[in-house]
């Protein structure tokens, strides 16, 4: 049960859960390949990890582009010889009532939250098959477990990913692939900044300010799943504030 020596690529790594996960895994000896759109933040995070004695490289990506995910995986293999884990953490939340008909917002969530995960699978799975092992860890949401007003489409994208991962797991019982779904509740991240509807944004931000757990709590859950022996698959983890409804 060890993370030391593993090679882990992370999408959405420039802040929040992705950043916390990168720091924790690097502290425990993993080589991390950090993918996100915000180059300056990635470079600062990479420099911080290296200053602490860790191994990290940055790769500017947009998960809506298949070629970018392929490049992220290739960077892991080129720099560190393999890829053991792909943490699919990039996500956006364009929440509002369905009746607002925010078709552009719906499309953006589908592109990032669902298509982005598919792009990661397409990039990593052939490498995992060639290596004989690999692990997909994907961030979902408790919004997919308790459907609330204004979050129907967001929850739909997350539920779609959960279905996708379960189907992939059932197709991959030869021992090569492990899949883990992480469903966080309210976490102190920048997710609310992607919400255009002012009332929904205010409601989510208020909840975050009142009782959100830190991103490090989710990072610890991700680390727990990764550090299990190869024959042990942690399929689903739900992690939320104790007081969250």
C-alpha positions, 0 to 999 in steps of 0.5 A: 500500500504505497503511492511512492513511485507512482506516476499520476496525471491530474486534470483540473490541477491548477486549483482546488481539489486538483491542486491539493491532490497534486501536492499530497501525492507528490509529498508521498513520492508520486511523480505528478503531471499537472494538466489545466488551462491556466499556465501561470498557476500550473507553473507556480504549483510545479515550482512549489512541488519541486522546491519541496523535493517532489517530481512534477511537470506542467502541461497546458491542456483543455479537456474538451480537446482529445489531442490535449489529453493524449498529450498529457498522457504522452508527457507522463510516459515521456518524462517518467516512463509510464502512467499509473493513474489518471485523475479526471478532476476538471469540471464546471458548474453552469447551474440554473433552472432548466426553464432558463434554457441555458443551452450554451451552459448545458453544452459547456458542462457536457463538453467538460464534465462528460466529454472531457472524461471520455477524452481521458479514457481514450488517451489513457486506456490504450497505455494502461492495456499495454502496461498491464495495469492502470487506474482511473480516478474521476471526480463526480459530485454529491449533486448526482446523489441528491437532485436539487433545483437548478442542478439538474443538468450538472447532476445529469453530466455527473450521473452520466460519468458514473454510469460510464465508469461502471460500464467500463469497470464491468468491461475490465474485470481482467485485473488490468484497470481499476476505476474509482469515483469520488463524489464530494459535497461542498468543498472550498473551491472556485467552482461557484465562479463558473456559475452564471446565474447570480441567485444560484451562485450566491446560494452555492457560495453561501453554503461553501462559506458556511460549512465547506470542507477543505480540498485536502480532505478530498485529496486524502480520499483520492490518495486512499484509493490510489494506495490500495494494493493492485488487487483491491479496487475502491469503486466509490467514495462519497465525502461531504461536510458532516452537516451537509443535508 
